Amino acid sequence: MRIICCRFGDKFNQWHVDNLKHMIDEYSGLKYDSFEVIEDDLYGNWFNKFQMYDRFRDGENLYFDLDLVIYDTLPNLAADAAGAMAAANPDVAGDIAAGMAGAKGCRRHHPARGHAACRPVH
């Protein structure tokens, strides 16, 4: 699995990238092969995030915004999404589970901000 984040402009700096990697390594429970940071400011705005779809077309990719806080183990995002879709439409549960298990591309995770249980990272 590849972890992807974006840093461009002056809103975020290297501390935010290092902090995200620290939270993923320390708290998330995710096992990954590479941690990629897109820093090329081609468009001058959030459209720069679309570069990940061009650069990372193989394998499993998981995108994180730099302003999120990870304070505990992350759920299995693919399995949870397949379960929710299957519950909504039981007739296609097998097809959904099979498709999600083999899903490739970018999955974005962005929890609600300002969670009371978030602990500071030092």
Biotite code that builds the C-alpha atoms (Angstrom):
import biotite.structure as struc

atoms = struc.array([
    struc.Atom([0.000, 0.000, 0.000], chain_id="A", res_id=1, res_name="MET", atom_name="CA", element="C"),
    struc.Atom([1.090, 3.536, -0.752], chain_id="A", res_id=2, res_name="ARG", atom_name="CA", element="C"),
    struc.Atom([0.227, 6.476, 1.522], chain_id="A", res_id=3, res_name="ILE", atom_name="CA", element="C"),
    struc.Atom([-0.187, 9.782, -0.338], chain_id="A", res_id=4, res_name="ILE", atom_name="CA", element="C"),
    struc.Atom([-0.459, 13.358, 0.915], chain_id="A", res_id=5, res_name="CYS", atom_name="CA", element="C"),
    struc.Atom([-0.059, 16.763, -0.737], chain_id="A", res_id=6, res_name="CYS", atom_name="CA", element="C"),
    struc.Atom([1.884, 19.814, 0.391], chain_id="A", res_id=7, res_name="ARG", atom_name="CA", element="C"),
    struc.Atom([1.971, 22.924, -1.751], chain_id="A", res_id=8, res_name="PHE", atom_name="CA", element="C"),
    struc.Atom([1.459, 26.623, -1.138], chain_id="A", res_id=9, res_name="GLY", atom_name="CA", element="C"),
    struc.Atom([2.176, 28.112, 2.277], chain_id="A", res_id=10, res_name="ASP", atom_name="CA", element="C"),
    struc.Atom([-0.668, 26.702, 4.403], chain_id="A", res_id=11, res_name="LYS", atom_name="CA", element="C"),
    struc.Atom([1.294, 23.594, 5.465], chain_id="A", res_id=12, res_name="PHE", atom_name="CA", element="C"),
    struc.Atom([4.987, 22.984, 6.061], chain_id="A", res_id=13, res_name="ASN", atom_name="CA", element="C"),
    struc.Atom([7.328, 20.034, 6.634], chain_id="A", res_id=14, res_name="GLN", atom_name="CA", element="C"),
    struc.Atom([6.164, 19.738, 10.253], chain_id="A", res_id=15, res_name="TRP", atom_name="CA", element="C"),
    struc.Atom([2.662, 18.797, 9.026], chain_id="A", res_id=16, res_name="HIS", atom_name="CA", element="C"),
    struc.Atom([4.072, 16.090, 6.737], chain_id="A", res_id=17, res_name="VAL", atom_name="CA", element="C"),
    struc.Atom([6.270, 14.701, 9.537], chain_id="A", res_id=18, res_name="ASP", atom_name="CA", element="C"),
    struc.Atom([3.370, 14.821, 11.996], chain_id="A", res_id=19, res_name="ASN", atom_name="CA", element="C"),
    struc.Atom([1.047, 12.942, 9.613], chain_id="A", res_id=20, res_name="LEU", atom_name="CA", element="C"),
    struc.Atom([3.676, 10.232, 9.077], chain_id="A", res_id=21, res_name="LYS", atom_name="CA", element="C"),
    struc.Atom([4.245, 10.009, 12.832], chain_id="A", res_id=22, res_name="HIS", atom_name="CA", element="C"),
    struc.Atom([0.499, 9.569, 13.516], chain_id="A", res_id=23, res_name="MET", atom_name="CA", element="C"),
    struc.Atom([0.184, 6.924, 10.802], chain_id="A", res_id=24, res_name="ILE", atom_name="CA", element="C"),
    struc.Atom([3.215, 5.013, 12.103], chain_id="A", res_id=25, res_name="ASP", atom_name="CA", element="C"),
    struc.Atom([2.383, 5.378, 15.785], chain_id="A", res_id=26, res_name="GLU", atom_name="CA", element="C"),
    struc.Atom([-1.408, 5.112, 15.987], chain_id="A", res_id=27, res_name="TYR", atom_name="CA", element="C"),
    struc.Atom([-3.102, 3.980, 12.759], chain_id="A", res_id=28, res_name="SER", atom_name="CA", element="C"),
    struc.Atom([-2.085, 0.334, 12.593], chain_id="A", res_id=29, res_name="GLY", atom_name="CA", element="C"),
    struc.Atom([-1.593, 0.711, 8.826], chain_id="A", res_id=30, res_name="LEU", atom_name="CA", element="C"),
    struc.Atom([1.179, -1.215, 7.107], chain_id="A", res_id=31, res_name="LYS", atom_name="CA", element="C"),
    struc.Atom([2.435, 0.526, 3.992], chain_id="A", res_id=32, res_name="TYR", atom_name="CA", element="C"),
    struc.Atom([5.263, 0.247, 1.499], chain_id="A", res_id=33, res_name="ASP", atom_name="CA", element="C"),
    struc.Atom([5.810, 3.914, 0.688], chain_id="A", res_id=34, res_name="SER", atom_name="CA", element="C"),
    struc.Atom([4.859, 7.369, 1.935], chain_id="A", res_id=35, res_name="PHE", atom_name="CA", element="C"),
    struc.Atom([4.571, 9.815, -0.966], chain_id="A", res_id=36, res_name="GLU", atom_name="CA", element="C"),
    struc.Atom([4.283, 13.603, -0.788], chain_id="A", res_id=37, res_name="VAL", atom_name="CA", element="C"),
    struc.Atom([3.116, 15.559, -3.831], chain_id="A", res_id=38, res_name="ILE", atom_name="CA", element="C"),
    struc.Atom([4.772, 18.978, -3.656], chain_id="A", res_id=39, res_name="GLU", atom_name="CA", element="C"),
    struc.Atom([4.620, 20.214, -7.248], chain_id="A", res_id=40, res_name="ASP", atom_name="CA", element="C"),
    struc.Atom([2.457, 23.332, -7.342], chain_id="A", res_id=41, res_name="ASP", atom_name="CA", element="C"),
    struc.Atom([1.308, 23.088, -10.954], chain_id="A", res_id=42, res_name="LEU", atom_name="CA", element="C"),
    struc.Atom([-2.056, 24.824, -10.554], chain_id="A", res_id=43, res_name="TYR", atom_name="CA", element="C"),
    struc.Atom([-1.738, 27.139, -7.537], chain_id="A", res_id=44, res_name="GLY", atom_name="CA", element="C"),
    struc.Atom([-4.694, 25.575, -5.710], chain_id="A", res_id=45, res_name="ASN", atom_name="CA", element="C"),
    struc.Atom([-6.259, 22.306, -4.531], chain_id="A", res_id=46, res_name="TRP", atom_name="CA", element="C"),
    struc.Atom([-6.337, 20.956, -8.112], chain_id="A", res_id=47, res_name="PHE", atom_name="CA", element="C"),
    struc.Atom([-2.759, 19.860, -7.394], chain_id="A", res_id=48, res_name="ASN", atom_name="CA", element="C"),
    struc.Atom([-4.242, 16.872, -5.537], chain_id="A", res_id=49, res_name="LYS", atom_name="CA", element="C"),
    struc.Atom([-5.359, 15.436, -8.879], chain_id="A", res_id=50, res_name="PHE", atom_name="CA", element="C"),
    struc.Atom([-1.708, 14.736, -9.684], chain_id="A", res_id=51, res_name="GLN", atom_name="CA", element="C"),
    struc.Atom([-1.988, 11.569, -7.602], chain_id="A", res_id=52, res_name="MET", atom_name="CA", element="C"),
    struc.Atom([-4.300, 10.008, -10.199], chain_id="A", res_id=53, res_name="TYR", atom_name="CA", element="C"),
    struc.Atom([-1.628, 10.472, -12.847], chain_id="A", res_id=54, res_name="ASP", atom_name="CA", element="C"),
    struc.Atom([1.388, 9.456, -10.766], chain_id="A", res_id=55, res_name="ARG", atom_name="CA", element="C"),
    struc.Atom([0.039, 6.497, -8.826], chain_id="A", res_id=56, res_name="PHE", atom_name="CA", element="C"),
    struc.Atom([-1.946, 4.195, -11.080], chain_id="A", res_id=57, res_name="ARG", atom_name="CA", element="C"),
    struc.Atom([-0.747, 0.874, -9.700], chain_id="A", res_id=58, res_name="ASP", atom_name="CA", element="C"),
    struc.Atom([-1.330, -0.902, -6.408], chain_id="A", res_id=59, res_name="GLY", atom_name="CA", element="C"),
    struc.Atom([-3.413, 0.299, -3.475], chain_id="A", res_id=60, res_name="GLU", atom_name="CA", element="C"),
    struc.Atom([-3.302, 3.995, -2.647], chain_id="A", res_id=61, res_name="ASN", atom_name="CA", element="C"),
    struc.Atom([-4.620, 5.740, 0.428], chain_id="A", res_id=62, res_name="LEU", atom_name="CA", element="C"),
    struc.Atom([-4.801, 9.549, 0.533], chain_id="A", res_id=63, res_name="TYR", atom_name="CA", element="C"),
    struc.Atom([-4.710, 11.658, 3.703], chain_id="A", res_id=64, res_name="PHE", atom_name="CA", element="C"),
    struc.Atom([-5.094, 15.421, 4.096], chain_id="A", res_id=65, res_name="ASP", atom_name="CA", element="C"),
    struc.Atom([-2.339, 17.013, 6.191], chain_id="A", res_id=66, res_name="LEU", atom_name="CA", element="C"),
    struc.Atom([-4.799, 18.583, 8.640], chain_id="A", res_id=67, res_name="ASP", atom_name="CA", element="C"),
    struc.Atom([-6.363, 15.388, 9.943], chain_id="A", res_id=68, res_name="LEU", atom_name="CA", element="C"),
    struc.Atom([-5.655, 13.858, 13.342], chain_id="A", res_id=69, res_name="VAL", atom_name="CA", element="C"),
    struc.Atom([-5.173, 10.125, 13.853], chain_id="A", res_id=70, res_name="ILE", atom_name="CA", element="C"),
    struc.Atom([-5.581, 9.109, 17.467], chain_id="A", res_id=71, res_name="TYR", atom_name="CA", element="C"),
    struc.Atom([-6.387, 5.400, 17.257], chain_id="A", res_id=72, res_name="ASP", atom_name="CA", element="C"),
    struc.Atom([-6.305, 2.417, 14.920], chain_id="A", res_id=73, res_name="THR", atom_name="CA", element="C"),
    struc.Atom([-7.990, 3.093, 11.596], chain_id="A", res_id=74, res_name="LEU", atom_name="CA", element="C"),
    struc.Atom([-10.727, 0.758, 10.415], chain_id="A", res_id=75, res_name="PRO", atom_name="CA", element="C"),
    struc.Atom([-10.365, -1.447, 7.372], chain_id="A", res_id=76, res_name="ASN", atom_name="CA", element="C"),
    struc.Atom([-11.691, 1.190, 4.984], chain_id="A", res_id=77, res_name="LEU", atom_name="CA", element="C"),
    struc.Atom([-12.293, -1.134, 2.018], chain_id="A", res_id=78, res_name="ALA", atom_name="CA", element="C"),
    struc.Atom([-14.131, -3.756, 4.084], chain_id="A", res_id=79, res_name="ALA", atom_name="CA", element="C"),
    struc.Atom([-16.214, -1.130, 5.887], chain_id="A", res_id=80, res_name="ASP", atom_name="CA", element="C"),
    struc.Atom([-17.245, 0.484, 2.595], chain_id="A", res_id=81, res_name="ALA", atom_name="CA", element="C"),
    struc.Atom([-18.173, -2.891, 1.092], chain_id="A", res_id=82, res_name="ALA", atom_name="CA", element="C"),
    struc.Atom([-20.203, -3.792, 4.184], chain_id="A", res_id=83, res_name="GLY", atom_name="CA", element="C"),
    struc.Atom([-22.117, -0.519, 4.119], chain_id="A", res_id=84, res_name="ALA", atom_name="CA", element="C"),
    struc.Atom([-22.934, -0.885, 0.422], chain_id="A", res_id=85, res_name="MET", atom_name="CA", element="C"),
    struc.Atom([-23.929, -4.527, 0.841], chain_id="A", res_id=86, res_name="ALA", atom_name="CA", element="C"),
    struc.Atom([-26.251, -3.634, 3.729], chain_id="A", res_id=87, res_name="ALA", atom_name="CA", element="C"),
    struc.Atom([-27.945, -1.032, 1.547], chain_id="A", res_id=88, res_name="ALA", atom_name="CA", element="C"),
    struc.Atom([-28.431, -3.518, -1.307], chain_id="A", res_id=89, res_name="ASN", atom_name="CA", element="C"),
    struc.Atom([-28.226, -7.200, -0.201], chain_id="A", res_id=90, res_name="PRO", atom_name="CA", element="C"),
    struc.Atom([-28.874, -8.459, -3.755], chain_id="A", res_id=91, res_name="ASP", atom_name="CA", element="C"),
    struc.Atom([-25.377, -7.400, -4.856], chain_id="A", res_id=92, res_name="VAL", atom_name="CA", element="C"),
    struc.Atom([-23.475, -8.030, -1.614], chain_id="A", res_id=93, res_name="ALA", atom_name="CA", element="C"),
    struc.Atom([-21.169, -10.657, -3.157], chain_id="A", res_id=94, res_name="GLY", atom_name="CA", element="C"),
    struc.Atom([-20.322, -8.496, -6.149], chain_id="A", res_id=95, res_name="ASP", atom_name="CA", element="C"),
    struc.Atom([-19.603, -5.470, -3.949], chain_id="A", res_id=96, res_name="ILE", atom_name="CA", element="C"),
    struc.Atom([-17.366, -7.408, -1.558], chain_id="A", res_id=97, res_name="ALA", atom_name="CA", element="C"),
    struc.Atom([-15.422, -8.962, -4.445], chain_id="A", res_id=98, res_name="ALA", atom_name="CA", element="C"),
    struc.Atom([-15.010, -5.605, -6.167], chain_id="A", res_id=99, res_name="GLY", atom_name="CA", element="C"),
    struc.Atom([-13.852, -3.802, -3.030], chain_id="A", res_id=100, res_name="MET", atom_name="CA", element="C"),
    struc.Atom([-11.382, -6.541, -2.150], chain_id="A", res_id=101, res_name="ALA", atom_name="CA", element="C"),
    struc.Atom([-9.690, -6.011, -5.490], chain_id="A", res_id=102, res_name="GLY", atom_name="CA", element="C"),
    struc.Atom([-10.146, -2.236, -5.647], chain_id="A", res_id=103, res_name="ALA", atom_name="CA", element="C"),
    struc.Atom([-7.187, -0.241, -6.853], chain_id="A", res_id=104, res_name="LYS", atom_name="CA", element="C"),
    struc.Atom([-6.716, 3.497, -6.966], chain_id="A", res_id=105, res_name="GLY", atom_name="CA", element="C"),
    struc.Atom([-7.098, 6.234, -4.402], chain_id="A", res_id=106, res_name="CYS", atom_name="CA", element="C"),
    struc.Atom([-9.298, 6.024, -1.297], chain_id="A", res_id=107, res_name="ARG", atom_name="CA", element="C"),
    struc.Atom([-9.559, 9.187, 0.749], chain_id="A", res_id=108, res_name="ARG", atom_name="CA", element="C"),
    struc.Atom([-9.932, 9.272, 4.505], chain_id="A", res_id=109, res_name="HIS", atom_name="CA", element="C"),
    struc.Atom([-10.797, 12.513, 6.258], chain_id="A", res_id=110, res_name="HIS", atom_name="CA", element="C"),
    struc.Atom([-12.415, 12.248, 9.718], chain_id="A", res_id=111, res_name="PRO", atom_name="CA", element="C"),
    struc.Atom([-14.422, 14.979, 11.377], chain_id="A", res_id=112, res_name="ALA", atom_name="CA", element="C"),
    struc.Atom([-12.181, 17.748, 12.639], chain_id="A", res_id=113, res_name="ARG", atom_name="CA", element="C"),
    struc.Atom([-11.748, 18.719, 16.256], chain_id="A", res_id=114, res_name="GLY", atom_name="CA", element="C"),
    struc.Atom([-12.593, 15.328, 17.790], chain_id="A", res_id=115, res_name="HIS", atom_name="CA", element="C"),
    struc.Atom([-12.572, 15.516, 21.581], chain_id="A", res_id=116, res_name="ALA", atom_name="CA", element="C"),
    struc.Atom([-10.555, 12.308, 21.924], chain_id="A", res_id=117, res_name="ALA", atom_name="CA", element="C"),
    struc.Atom([-7.645, 13.590, 19.843], chain_id="A", res_id=118, res_name="CYS", atom_name="CA", element="C"),
    struc.Atom([-4.442, 13.694, 21.772], chain_id="A", res_id=119, res_name="ARG", atom_name="CA", element="C"),
    struc.Atom([-1.548, 15.982, 20.907], chain_id="A", res_id=120, res_name="PRO", atom_name="CA", element="C"),
    struc.Atom([1.491, 14.514, 19.185], chain_id="A", res_id=121, res_name="VAL", atom_name="CA", element="C"),
    struc.Atom([4.902, 15.606, 20.449], chain_id="A", res_id=122, res_name="HIS", atom_name="CA", element="C"),
])
